[in-house]
Amino acid sequence: MEWVWENFSTIWGYTLDHIGLSVPPIIVGFVLSIPLGYWTSKSRVARSVLLTIFSIFYTLPALVLFVLVPVALGLSILDPNNVIVALTIYAIAIMIRTANDAFASVSPDVRESARAVGYSAVQRFFRVELPLAGPVLLAGIRVVSVSTVSLATIGGFIGIPSLGSLFLTGFQIQFFPEIWSGIIAVLIIAGVFDLILVGLGRLLLPWNRRASRRRAARMAAQAVTA
Amino acid sequence: MIEFKSVSKLYPDGTHAVDDFSVVIPSRKTTVFVGSSGCGKTTLLRMINRMVDPTAGVIEIDGDDIAATEPVHLRRGIGYVMQNSGLLPHRTVLDNVATVLFLTKVPKPQAYERANELLDTVGLDRALGKRYPGELSGGQQQRVGVARGLAANPNILLMDEPFGAVDPIVRVDLQHETQRLQKELDKTIVFVTHDIDEAFLLGDQVLILEKGAKIAQQGTPEEILANPASDFVANFIGADRGKRRLTVDANVKPNGNDLVLIDAGGYAAGVISAPEGKLAVGTASPKSRSVSNKTSQAGDA
């Protein structure tokens, strides 16, 4: 514990680096996955091609991707953007499938009725399909957030400062408080991100909360009568 | 007035959903398309607001070819009520009713005021306006669906099996409500159903459709009942099964001036006024057709 206080500024610095590495992939991955997932939910060809490509990306070990990205983009091997790009690819790989399912889950009745009352295609997307896909998209981005925060530690192993750097040095000198403080800091970041996402979900999807509360009440009532 | 002129719909796989269909749908009346699943009745309905475009033929509303009107614009001017209400689950009841008004840029206060009035019109408590559709019963949701269809005060209201998914008691309630609204609001209603009793109850004009939207018979319920044009029609309206062929029950003593009627199966189907033992001859008020002799249509559902 003493070590933590003495090195708090170092840990804090790595924490900020870590947040800097993980926030852009989460946001960019989410934003890119929405049009891609919408497309795959509409076109069978897009679905089979894109989902397969990103599944393959997802099976690539992170370390390999961190080495391939600078080669492909012509960046220096120590550029933090390598990690950001690689993590974005992982984020999309997870998120595109969820986004596809989210849009596919919108009831065809609702879609048709929106058409029948005179929503244009663009209005239908922004005012009907996107909000209704919201709950599933939220579930997806929560997974992406946790996975990105934990994957960003690998940046430490290729010399890009992050909380992973604490693991690296901690292992090298067999100093466990350093490893532990790294792990706990990662958990805290992941937890805080998740709370923020859940809060945003409540703010943006108020109807969903009331609907699920109603569902829960109904199920409880059924359990009592059964 | 809506007019179908030799309208056909041929799908790329070669099915003729609609084949050379022509009919005139008079204004301020209820026209019912009735037929079994897959006869093309819903396709016909959806052609009126260009949800489906015909591959041949012309549809005119008050003499204007609808193909010339931009679909989104056309739809905003035509009410549409569908089977599973189709309400937007993420918008409150009031927002749902006001949907079309928002789309046509009616200022919010006016839109909400109109939406509240419409809740009154369809017999819903204004307090329900703040709820989400998922918090309403099936019957209430259908009423909201009707209110939404009426929001833009359209001349035409399209109803696609609107009461198909609610239980029989609520359905009868909603059917009577539809009759009341029609009397009050004087809309041109085009109604699609597979339930012949519903068709006879609500329709001023009934079209019985066979596969490919071929008209088996067209007329008032009275005309069709009195004179089925074919075996198909007789079968469809249940005349051949004796459900609609009623006789006076000889075994039951007249109760006052009423005689008990039985169907071919011997089941009591209703009573008829027969002053002094004679059948009264007279004209019933036009909309007093009864829903007794309601037959189960479960098999067609």
Interface residues (C-beta under 8 A of the other chain):
Chain A: S107 D109 V110 E112 S113 A114 R115 A116 V117 G118 Y119 S120 Q123 V128 P131 L132 G134 L205 W207 N208 R210 A211 R214
Chain B: N49 M51 V72 H73 R75 R76 Y80 M82 Q83 N84 S85 G86 L87 L88 P89 H90 R91 T92 T99 V100 L103 T104 Y132 G134 E135 R148
